[in-house]
């Protein structure tokens, strides 16, 4: 059970399900929405697939030159 003041600061209503994740810094309690935002932000950025395609194209071009 979390104290009311912590729930209020975190925007966590009574009965809200929390997800526990283990991080290098310890445990984190997140709502589903908070977890979705966290995952999306970690996945944002350069596309690994696009980078791989670019590398393959460059290699193919170099072989054909």
Buried (B, 14 or more C-beta within 10 A) or exposed (E): EEEEEEBEEBEBEEEEEBEEEEEEEEEBEBBEEBBEEEEEEEEEEEEEEEEEEEEEEEEEEEEEE
